[in-house]
Amino acid sequence: MFKDIFIFKLFASNLGIDLGTTNTIIYAEDKGIILNAPSVLAIRRDDGEILCIGKEAKEMIGKTPQNILAVRPLQDGVVANFDIAHKMVEHFISQVQPYRPLIGPRVVIGVPSRATEVERKALVDIATGVGARKVHLVAESVAAVIGADLPLSEPTGNMIVDIGGGSSETAVVSLNGVVISHCIRIAGDEMDQAIIQYLRESHNLLIGEQMAERIKITIGDLFSNKGEKIKVRGRDLSTGFPREIQVNSKEIGEVLLSSVNVICDMIENTLEETPPELAGDIMQRGIYLTGGGSCLKGLDTYVSKRIHLSVNLVPEPLLSVALGTGKLLKDQNLLSIVEITPPAD
């Protein structure tokens, strides 16, 4: 018994991390997903003291007094504020491993394929700064394919479309690598902003990010015939007083189409540049959607009609990247093949 306790404190669990603009998800080897929390911190403006991190901080967005700021240290899937991101990751790691191991964990982190060397190095520095003994970077699209149990090592083309909070990415993968990929900064956050702008212009009502996200999740539907409604509270821009209105799923669906059509354009551009043999595989197998933004109701049907291909939502779209990093922790050979070359010091 005492030997087991000693080993537990000597070695840290190896971790797979999906460090996203909206959420941070951590996978621990032999344990599975152990943390899924908003990538948000609440800090005091005058001295920079962190007041809370994660769910509690997200609930403060749009509600803080002047001396408190709720911030997201990642933008478009990459580190925008190194110091705050470091503190956030450190906090999350301390939550899942509340002891200081003598030997730190190996860490696999998913990164956007378009991430620059500077952005990749920032992730490595953050992970090593919180105690990782070895950091491996892999393309998020590759991790998502692995997490969704799609064939990666075979000479078969798979197209994955990852719609996150800050960015959307398409990638065609085959033979353990990315053949072609595209990335745009249109995703869940942009959809929320479209709802905010619509209510401002059409209903003269100002709402915040949290209300916009709630509207999107609750009644956002690209193929709704139910006419679902939701009560929306905000500030009347004419009087300055609080006001409540009702919006329905049909009008919100039309608002979201502008963002969705840009994502469809990216998918079409990727298909046009895909080698013929791989295009044939995609025609046969279809397109796979992953990421939180892919959970928008009716999205798979709309994309299928627009692209004229079958579209499949992977089993756990919110978790596929983190699950992929976790599987790579157990497969050293595959990890050595798909790992992105570490940035130079």
C-alpha positions in Angstrom: 0.0 0.0 0.0 2.7 2.4 1.0 4.6 1.6 -2.2 1.5 2.5 -4.3 1.2 5.9 -2.5 4.8 6.6 -3.1 4.5 5.9 -6.9 1.4 8.0 -7.1 3.2 11.0 -5.7 6.4 10.3 -7.6 4.9 10.1 -11.1 2.3 12.5 -12.6 -0.4 11.2 -14.9 0.4 11.9 -18.6 -2.0 14.4 -20.0 -3.6 15.2 -23.3 -4.8 18.8 -23.6 -7.2 20.6 -26.0 -6.6 24.2 -25.1 -9.4 25.9 -26.9 -10.6 29.5 -27.2 -13.9 28.6 -25.5 -13.1 25.5 -23.3 -10.1 23.7 -22.0 -10.4 19.9 -21.9 -7.8 17.7 -20.2 -7.5 13.9 -20.7 -5.4 11.9 -18.2 -3.9 8.6 -19.2 -5.8 5.6 -17.9 -8.5 8.0 -16.5 -10.1 9.6 -19.5 -11.5 13.2 -19.6 -11.0 14.7 -16.2 -11.6 18.4 -16.8 -13.8 20.4 -19.2 -13.9 24.0 -18.2 -14.4 27.5 -19.8 -11.1 29.1 -20.8 -11.9 32.3 -18.9 -10.3 34.1 -16.0 -11.6 37.0 -13.8 -8.8 39.4 -12.8 -8.6 42.6 -10.9 -7.6 45.5 -13.1 -5.3 47.4 -10.7 -3.0 44.7 -9.6 -3.8 41.8 -12.0 -4.8 39.4 -9.2 -6.7 36.4 -10.5 -10.1 36.1 -8.7 -11.5 33.0 -10.3 -11.0 30.7 -13.3 -13.3 28.6 -15.4 -17.1 28.3 -15.0 -17.2 30.9 -12.2 -15.3 33.4 -14.3 -17.4 32.8 -17.4 -20.6 33.6 -15.4 -19.0 37.0 -14.7 -18.7 38.0 -18.4 -20.7 41.2 -19.0 -21.5 41.5 -15.2 -18.3 42.7 -13.7 -17.7 46.1 -12.0 -15.1 48.5 -13.4 -12.2 47.1 -11.3 -12.8 43.4 -12.5 -12.2 42.1 -16.0 -13.3 38.7 -17.3 -10.8 37.7 -20.1 -10.1 34.8 -22.4 -6.4 34.3 -22.8 -6.7 32.4 -26.1 -8.0 33.8 -29.3 -8.6 31.8 -32.5 -7.2 28.7 -30.8 -3.8 30.2 -30.0 -2.3 32.0 -27.0 -3.1 35.7 -27.0 -1.9 36.5 -23.5 1.0 34.3 -22.4 1.0 35.2 -18.6 -2.7 34.8 -18.1 -2.8 31.6 -20.2 0.1 30.2 -18.1 -1.8 30.9 -14.9 -5.0 29.4 -16.3 -3.3 26.2 -17.3 -1.4 26.0 -14.0 -4.7 26.3 -12.2 -6.4 23.6 -14.2 -3.4 21.2 -13.8 -3.5 21.8 -10.0 -7.2 20.9 -10.0 -6.6 17.5 -11.7 -3.3 16.8 -10.0 -3.4 18.5 -6.6 0.1 17.3 -5.6 3.6 18.2 -6.9 5.1 15.1 -8.5 8.8 14.6 -8.6 8.6 13.5 -12.2 6.3 15.7 -14.3 3.9 14.3 -17.0 4.3 13.9 -20.7 1.8 16.2 -22.3 0.2 16.1 -25.8 -1.4 19.3 -26.9 -3.6 19.9 -30.0 -2.7 23.0 -32.1 -4.3 24.6 -35.1 -2.5 23.6 -38.3 -2.0 27.2 -39.2 -0.3 28.0 -35.8 3.0 29.9 -36.3 6.3 28.8 -34.7 5.9 31.6 -32.1 2.4 30.4 -31.2 3.6 26.8 -31.0 6.5 27.7 -28.8 4.2 29.6 -26.4 2.2 26.4 -25.8 5.4 24.4 -25.2 6.7 27.1 -22.8 3.4 27.1 -20.9 3.3 23.3 -20.5 7.0 23.1 -19.4 6.4 26.0 -17.1 3.7 24.1 -15.2 5.9 21.0 -14.8 5.7 18.9 -18.0 8.8 16.9 -18.6 8.1 16.4 -22.3 5.7 18.3 -24.6 4.3 16.9 -27.9 2.4 19.1 -30.3 -0.1 17.5 -32.8 -2.4 19.1 -35.4 -5.9 19.4 -33.9 -7.4 17.9 -37.1 -5.2 14.8 -36.8 -6.1 14.5 -33.1 -9.8 14.9 -34.0 -9.6 12.1 -36.5 -7.9 9.8 -34.0 -10.4 10.8 -31.3 -13.3 10.0 -33.7 -11.9 6.5 -34.5 -11.5 7.4 -38.2 -8.7 5.6 -40.2 -5.6 7.7 -40.2 -2.7 5.4 -41.1 -4.5 3.9 -44.2 -4.2 5.3 -47.7 -7.8 6.6 -47.4 -8.8 10.2 -47.4 -10.9 11.6 -44.6 -12.1 15.2 -44.4 -12.7 16.6 -40.9 -14.3 20.0 -40.3 -13.5 21.3 -36.8 -15.8 24.3 -35.8 -14.6 25.7 -32.5 -15.2 28.9 -30.6 -12.6 31.2 -32.3 -11.8 29.4 -35.5 -13.0 26.7 -38.0 -10.6 24.4 -39.8 -11.0 21.9 -42.6 -8.4 19.2 -43.2 -8.0 16.2 -45.5 -5.9 13.6 -43.7 -4.4 10.4 -45.1 -1.4 8.2 -44.3 -0.8 9.8 -40.8 -0.7 13.3 -42.1 -2.6 16.4 -43.2 -2.7 16.6 -47.0 -4.4 19.9 -47.2 -6.1 22.2 -44.7 -7.7 25.6 -44.4 -8.6 27.7 -41.4 -10.8 30.8 -40.9 -11.6 32.9 -37.9 -15.4 32.3 -38.3 -16.8 30.0 -35.7 -19.0 29.9 -32.6 -18.0 33.4 -31.3 -18.7 34.9 -34.7 -22.2 33.4 -34.6 -22.8 34.9 -31.2 -21.7 38.3 -32.5 -24.1 38.0 -35.5 -27.0 37.4 -33.1 -25.9 40.5 -31.0 -25.7 42.6 -34.1 -29.1 41.4 -35.4 -30.9 42.2 -32.2 -29.3 45.6 -32.1 -30.3 46.5 -35.7 -33.7 44.8 -36.0 -35.0 45.0 -32.4 -33.0 48.0 -31.0 -32.0 45.7 -28.2 -28.5 45.4 -26.8 -27.6 42.0 -25.3 -24.4 40.4 -24.0 -22.3 37.5 -25.1 -23.8 35.0 -22.7 -27.3 35.8 -23.8 -26.3 35.5 -27.4 -24.7 32.1 -26.7 -27.8 30.9 -24.9 -30.0 31.9 -27.8 -27.8 30.0 -30.2 -27.7 26.9 -28.2 -31.4 26.9 -27.2 -33.2 27.8 -30.5 -30.4 28.1 -33.1 -31.6 25.8 -35.9 -30.9 26.0 -39.6 -33.9 23.8 -40.5 -36.5 24.6 -38.0 -40.2 24.2 -38.7 -41.2 24.3 -35.0 -41.1 28.0 -34.5 -39.4 27.7 -31.1 -39.2 30.9 -29.1 -37.1 32.2 -26.3 -37.4 35.3 -24.1 -34.5 37.7 -24.5 -33.7 40.4 -22.0 -31.4 43.3 -22.7 -31.2 47.1 -22.8 -33.4 49.1 -25.0 -31.1 51.4 -27.0 -33.8 54.1 -27.3 -34.8 54.4 -23.7 -31.8 52.9 -22.0 -34.1 50.8 -19.8 -34.3 47.0 -19.6 -36.7 45.3 -22.1 -37.8 41.8 -22.9 -38.7 40.5 -26.3 -39.3 37.1 -27.9 -37.3 35.8 -30.8 -38.0 32.6 -32.8 -35.8 29.8 -34.2 -36.5 30.8 -37.8 -35.1 34.3 -37.5 -32.1 33.2 -35.5 -31.4 30.4 -38.1 -31.4 33.0 -40.8 -29.0 35.2 -38.8 -26.5 32.3 -38.4 -26.5 31.4 -42.1 -24.0 34.2 -42.9 -21.4 32.5 -40.7 -22.3 29.0 -41.8 -22.0 29.9 -45.5 -18.5 31.2 -45.0 -17.6 27.9 -43.4 -19.2 26.1 -46.4 -17.1 28.2 -48.7 -14.0 27.0 -46.9 -15.1 23.4 -47.2 -15.7 23.9 -51.0 -12.2 25.5 -51.4 -10.6 22.5 -49.6 -12.5 20.0 -51.8 -11.4 21.9 -54.9 -7.7 21.5 -53.9 -8.0 17.9 -52.8 -6.2 15.3 -55.0 -8.6 13.3 -57.1 -8.1 9.9 -55.4 -8.7 11.4 -52.0 -11.7 13.3 -53.3 -13.1 10.0 -54.4 -12.7 8.6 -50.8 -14.4 11.7 -49.4 -17.3 11.3 -51.8 -17.7 7.7 -50.6 -17.2 8.3 -46.9 -18.6 11.8 -46.5 -17.4 14.8 -44.4 -17.0 14.6 -40.6 -18.0 17.5 -38.3 -16.4 18.0 -34.9 -16.0 20.8 -32.4 -18.6 22.6 -30.3 -19.8 24.7 -33.2 -20.8 21.6 -35.1 -23.5 20.9 -32.5 -25.7 23.7 -34.1 -29.0 22.2 -34.9 -29.5 21.4 -38.6 -25.8 22.2 -39.5 -25.1 18.7 -40.8 -28.2 18.7 -43.0 -27.5 22.2 -44.3 -23.8 21.5 -45.2 -24.8 18.3 -46.9 -27.4 20.1 -49.1 -24.9 22.9 -49.9 -21.9 20.6 -50.6 -23.9 17.7 -52.1 -22.0 15.1 -49.9 -23.0 13.2 -46.9 -22.1 14.9 -43.6 -21.6 13.0 -40.3 -21.4 14.4 -36.8 -18.7 12.5 -34.9 -19.9 10.7 -31.7 -18.4 13.2 -29.2 -17.7 16.4 -31.2 -16.8 18.5 -28.1 -14.3 15.9 -26.9 -12.7 14.5 -30.1 -9.5 16.5 -30.0 -8.9 15.7 -26.3 -9.7 12.0 -26.8 -7.3 11.9 -29.7 -4.5 13.4 -27.7 -5.3 10.8 -25.0 -5.0 7.9 -27.4 -1.7 9.3 -28.7 -0.3 9.1 -25.1 -0.7 5.3 -25.4 0.7 5.0 -28.9 4.3 6.2 -28.9 4.9 5.0 -32.5 1.9 6.9 -33.9 2.8 10.0 -31.8 6.3 10.0 -33.2 4.9 10.0 -36.7 2.2 12.7 -36.4 4.0 15.0 -33.9 4.7 18.5 -35.2 8.4 19.3 -35.1 9.0 21.3 -31.9 9.9 24.9 -32.4 13.5 25.9 -32.0 14.6 27.6 -28.8 
